[in-house]
Amino acid sequence: MNTAIDYQYIDSHDHDQYEFAVARAQQLFLDGWRVSIGFSGKDSSAACVCIVEGLRRAKAIRGDVGPLHVVTTNTTLDNMVLHDYMLTLHDDLIEYGRQHDLPIECHELKPALSSLPVVEFVGRGKLLRTPETSSNGRDCALDWKIKPMKTFLKSLSKKYQTDKICSISGSRDDESNVRKGNLKKRGETAHTPVMTDLGWTLALIKEWSLSDVWHLFELIDNDDIESFSDNLRFMKKHYSASNGGACDLFAGKLAANKSCGSRFGCVLCAQVKEDNSLLNQINIDPKQYGFMRPLNDLRTYMVNTLYDFSKRSTLGRKLTKDGYIKVGLNQYSLEYRMDLLRYILTIQQDTYESGGNHTIDLIDYRELLAIQFAWSKEGGEEAPGMALQIWHDIVNNGQRYPIPKTTLVEKSFTPTYTYFPLMKFVESNQPVGLDDEGIQAGGKFKEIERMFNRNGEKHRVIRYTESSSFNVVTNGVFQGSWHSLLKF
């Protein structure tokens, strides 16, 4: 593909950028690429309109093109209204594919269980992600979005037995200088797939302005351009609300100088000072967006208490290669995590009982048991199964834990750390572990023995099975809803 590719011009509209993008998408399919597109907001929706039309035109030329995989990642902390809206568009895509005999598949991805935000914060005590606490910029995006997408793309490569998998993005130079710089650093273009850390990637609308994006939706509204969905008109409503209702989002030439670029992110995002998009939505339309206000209150609580070191643990967790463990103020204390669990379950249960159009599902069976596993592994609970007990108190007994009012605690000092020679201490005390008389020859646990070799030496442990990632299996364990789980 190249910048001089021929394209089909349609007299009913004046969006040349759209026709160029459709032509590139069409050629992508004709060249035998299997295509995936991340689908999360206005820009990716505009790119999706182009890629679906490109698929339609390509299939009219050759019947074996495709498929197209449309992927939305659910971090569980995304703006819930917008996420539900994107899943509605998933349904429209599937129906459009059925009507036009197009190979379109839709997928909702999630981070690995151990990387889910609530499991990180509440279970393992990882600190709220801020510019100061994130070791690698927005590493939350890496754990919660990029890694699940990489895993998915690898599965496509395995499924189709080819590396010719192209991931389409809605990234644009016009979004910000940072985004423009990142696109340039990765060498991404709007014309030809390039190899990046994610695999083969094409930034289909890289050269579009914000006006081009909204102009496309205007043309779709006016039936000048065919689209896979009649629901794209609601995109304006969500973004307008997030901008305080001040932006008309008229698109086209009229929008060239308007600030219509509100961004949606994690509702607990602390990489920015204030989540103005969410606050604006809540204030403009409390009926539709107001159920998320408690989550904004939770964010405020976590931001305000981040440097309240009385809510931190001094338990060392990281072991150096030399056998030393780092000790000092680090992750959230177990007491603080218990409070977070109480607040989140209260928010969740209140939303469920209100019977609104949306629900807040941050902690389900798997998440609850993963949290309990992390607490039990660490030790220090006042009684066994405290996560389960907290759930029982809130869901079955109707207890509620409102988020307390707080003021911002400024960072008053930088904690210092010491290193304890843990392995030297362990070796000097000669602890008895799995390799004890119970699994020695003739021991009563001999049947569960497993031998393995390391550095030429034989080691005896109990047998175990391994999974590719941490998981909790609930099938056949729990029946019914939250109201029937763990009735003591």
N, C-alpha and C positions, 0 to 999 in steps of 0.2 A: 504494500500500500504506500501511497505517497501523497504529497500535497496537491498534486495536479489531477487527482482522480476525477473521472466524470461523475456528474450527479444529475438526478432527475429534478427539474424545476417545476413547481406546481404554482400556477397563476393565482390560486385562491389565497395565497399568503406571501409575505415579504420577508420570511425568516431564512435567509441564505445559510446561516450557521447551522440551522436544523438540517437542511438538505445535505450539506457537507458531512455532518455527523452521521446521518442515515446511510449515506453512500459508503462511508468508512466501515460502518457496522455491517452493511450488506456484504462488502468484500471480505470482511473478517470471517463470516460464515462460509462464503464461497471458497475461501482459502483453506477450509477444513479445521478451523479452530473450534474447540469446545469452550463456551463462553460462560463466565460467572460475573454477576454484578452485585456489589454491596448496595443495599437499599435501605436508606434511613431518613431521608429528608428531601428538601426541595431540589437540591442539586443532583442527587442520585436519582430522583424521580424524573428529572428532565433527561438525564442520560438514559434512563430506562425506557422512556418514551421513544427515544432515538433507536436504541438497540432492538426493541421489539419490532418497530417498523422496519429496521434493517433485516431482521429475521424473516418478516412477512415477505419482503421483496425478494430476498434470497431464495426462499422456498418456492416462490413462483417461477424461479429460474431452474432450480434443482431440488428435487424432493427429499434428498437425504441430508440436508444441512441441519445443524443444531447438535445437541439441544442448548437451550438457554437456562441457566440456573440463577434464580433470583434469591438473594440471601439477606436476611435481616438478623442482626445479632441482638439478643436480649441480655443485657448485662444485669437485669432485674432492677437497676437504678435509673434507667432511662426515663424520660418524661412519659408517664404512663398513657396519657391521652394520645400523644403523637405515636407511640409504639402501637397502640391498638388501631390507630388510623392506618399505619403502614401494613398491619396484618389484614385490614379490610381491602387494601389495594392488592395484597397477595391473592385474596379470593377473586378479585376482578381479573388479575393476570391469568389465573388458572382457567376461569370461564372464557376469557378472550382466546386463550390458546385452544380450548375445546371447540369453540365456535369456528375458528379459522384453521383448525388442524395444524397448530404450531406446537412444537415440542418445548413447552415451558414448564419448568419445575420450580416450586417455591420451598424455601427452607427457613426455619427459625433456629439459630444457633445459640448456645449458651457457653459461658466460660466453664472450664473444668470445675468440678465441685469444690476442690480445695482452693480455687482462685476466686470463687464467688465473693462479692463484696461483703456480705453479711458473715460468711464463714471466715474471711480474713479479719474483719473488725471485731466481731463478737466472739468467734471461736478462738482464733489464734492471737488476738490482741494487736494486730497490725495497726499502726497509727493512720489517722485520716491523711489522705494524700494531699499534700500542699507543695508549693515550690521548694520549701525547706526540707520536708520529710521524704520527698521523692528523689531517689538516688540518680534517676536517669530521666529527668524531665517528666513527661506525662507517661510514666511507666504503667499507670493504670490502663491506658489505651492498649499497651502491649499485652497485658495479662487478660484483659476483659474483651478485647475485640480482635486484635491482630493474631494472637495465638489460635483462637477458635477458627478464624478464617484460614490460617495456614493448614490446620488439621483438616478442614473441609476440602481445601484445594488438593491436598495430598490424596484424600479419598477419591476425588474425581479422577486424578491421574491413575490411580490404581484401578478404578472401575473401568475406565476407557482404554487402559493400557497405552497411554500416550502422555508425553510431556507438553503436548500442544494444547495447554489450558490457558486461556487468557482471562485475567481478572480486570473488569471495567470499573473505573472509579468516576465519581462525579466531582473530583477535585478541580479547582479552577485557580489560575494565577491571580485573578481579580479578588479572591477571597481575602487575602492578607499577604503582607510581605514575607511572613514566615512560611505560609503555604507555598508561595511562589518559589521561595528559596529551596524548600524541601523537594518540590517537583523538579527543579533544575538540578539539584544534587543527585537525585535518583535517575536523571536523564529521561524522565517520562515525557512523552509527546502525545498529541491528539491524533497522530497519523499512523504510527507504527508501534506494535508491541515491543517493549523493552524488558530485559530481565532485571528484576529487583529482588529484594529480600523476600517478597511475597510470591515471587514467580513472575511469569510473563504478565505485564500490566500495560493497560492503555487508558490514558486520561482523556476520554472521548470528548469532553466539553472543556478541556483545559483553557482554551482561548476565549471562552464565552465571558461576557460581562454579566453582572447581576441582572441588568435590564434584559439581556437575551433570555435568561432563565424565566423571568416573569412574563416576558412577551410570548414565550412558547405556551405557557398556561393560558394566557389570554386568547391566543389563537385556538386552542383546544376548546375553551369555553364558547367561542363563537362558531364552533364546528368548521373552522377553516383547516384544521389539521386533525386527522383521526388519531385516537388514543385508545389504549387498552381499558380505560376506566372513565366513567362519568363523575367519579368522586374526586378527581384531581382539583375540582373547584374549591374543595374545603381546605386545600393547602394554604390558600390565601388567608382564610379565617384563622388558622392556628398561628401563622407567622405574624399576622396583623395584631392578634391578641398579645403575642409575646413582645411586641414592640409598643405596647401601651395603647394600641388602637390608633396611634398617630400616623402610621404608614398606610396609605390607601392601597398599595400594591397594584396600582393600575397597570403596571408592566409597560412593555413597549417603550416608545421614545419618551413618554411622560415620566417614566420612572428612572431615567438615566441619572438624575441627581438626588434621588430619594434614598433614605437610609432604610432599606428593606431587608437587611441581612441578618436579622436576629438568629442566634444559634441556640440549639437545644443540646443539653448534655446530661450527665448524671445529676440526679436531684440532690445528691450529697457532695457535688463537686466543690472542692475548696481550692482548686487551682486558680479560681477567680475570686475577687473580693465579695461580690454579690452575684447571685443567680438572677439577674434582672429579667431574663426571659420568663422564668417561672413566676416570679412575683408579679410581673405585668399581666400574665395570663390570669392569675388568681384574682387580681384586682378588677380586671376588665369583665371577667365572666366567672363569678364565684360558683355558679350552679354547675358549670362543666368542669372547671379546673380546681375548685376550692378544696376538694378531697385531698389534694396534695399538700395543703398548707402544713399539716403536722410533720410532713417530711422536711419541709423547709425549716420548721422549728427544731427538728432533730439535727439538721445541718448546723444551725446556729449554736445549739448546745455543744456539739462536737468541736466546732471551731473555737468557741469561748473557753472550753476546758482543755484544749490540746496541750497547753503549757501549764496546767495545774498538775505539778509533779506528784501531788499526793494521790493522783489517780493513775500512777504508773507503777509498773512492777520492777523489782530489782533482780528478778530471777534471770540468771544467765542462760542463754540459749545457743549461742554460736560457739562451736569448738574449732579452734585453729588446728592447722595441720601438725603443729607441735604439741597438741594435747592440752592447750590452755582454753579456758572458757571466759568469755567477756562478761563482766559483772558490773552493773550500774543501772541507772534509770533508763529503761528502754520501752518495752511495749506497754499497752494498757494493763492495769491490774485486773485480776479476776473479778473483784467487786465491781469495778467500772463496767466490765463486759456483762456482768449479770444485770446491771441497770440498763445497759443498752438493749439487752434481750427483752427486758420488761417493757421498755418504751416502744420498741418495734412491734412486739406482739400486741400491745395495747392499741397502737395505731392500726394495725392490721385487722384486729377483731372489731374495732369500732367501725372501720370502713365496711367490713363484711356485714355487720348487723344493720348498717344504715340503708342497705339495699339500693345503693346508687348504681349508675351505669358502669362504673369502673371499680376494680378491686385493687388492693395492694397485697401482692403475694411475694414477700421477700423471704419468708421462712416457711417452708413446707416440711414434709416428713424427712426428706434427705438432708436438708439444711439443718434441721433441728438435731438430728442424730450426728451429723458431722461436727456441729458445735459441741455436743455432749462428748464426743470422742476426743476433741481437742482439750476440753476441760479435764477429762479423766486422765488423759495422757500426761498433762502437766501436773495434776495433783493440786491440793489446797482447797477443795470444795468442803463446805461445812457439813455436808451430808452427801451420800452417793446420789448421782442422777439429778443434780440441781437444775440443769436445763430443762429436763422433763418435768420437774416439779413446778418450775416457773410457768411452763406452758399450761400445766394442769390448773394452777391457781387462776390464770387469766381466762382460759377458754372454758373450763368446766365450772369453776367457782365464781367467775364474773368479776374478779379483782381487776382494778385499773391502776395504771401508774402514769400519771401525766408528767410530761417533760418539765422539769423545774426551770424557773427563770434564772438566767445567769448573766453575768457581765464578762467581758473579754478579759482573760488573764494574759497579760503580756509576758513574753519570754524574759525572765529576769536573769538567767544565767545559762551557761552551756554545761550540761552534765559532764562529769569526768568519769572515766572507767578504769577498772583494774582487771588484771588477768590472773585467774586462779589456776594452778597446775592440776587440773582435774584428773588427767590420766595417770599422773604420778601418784596422786592420792589413791585412785582406784587400784593401781598395781600394788601399792604398799599394803593395802588392806586385804588383798586376795579375796574378793567377794565370790560367793557361790552363786552361779547363775544357771542357765539352761544346761550347761555341761556338768551336771551333778550326778550323784549316784543313782538318781531315778531313771536316767537313760543310759547308764553304763551297762555293760554286758550283764544280762540277768535281771536288770532293774525292772520295776513294774511298769515303766513307761517305755520299755524297749521298742514296742510296736510303732511308736510315733517318731522313732529316731530317723534322722537324715544326715548323711555324711557329705561333706564337700571339701574340696581342696583349695587352699589359698597359699600362694608362695611356697608350694611344695609340701605343705603341712596339712594333715587331715584335721577337720573340725567336725564336731558332732553337735547338731541342733535338732529341735523338733521339726517335723514336717510342716510345710506351709504351701499355700498356693499364692500366685502373684497375679495382679491385674495390671494393665498398662497404665492406669491412673487411679488415684484414690476415688473410691465410690462407696455409696451406701445402697444396698439392695432392699427395696421395700415391697416388691411384688410378693403377694401372698402372706405378707407379715401384718399389714394394717388394712382394715376394711372400713369403708364409710368415709365420712368427712372429718373436718377438724373437731366436730362435736362428739365424735365417737372414739377419737384417738386417746389412748392412755387414760381411760376411766379407771381411777384407782378404787 
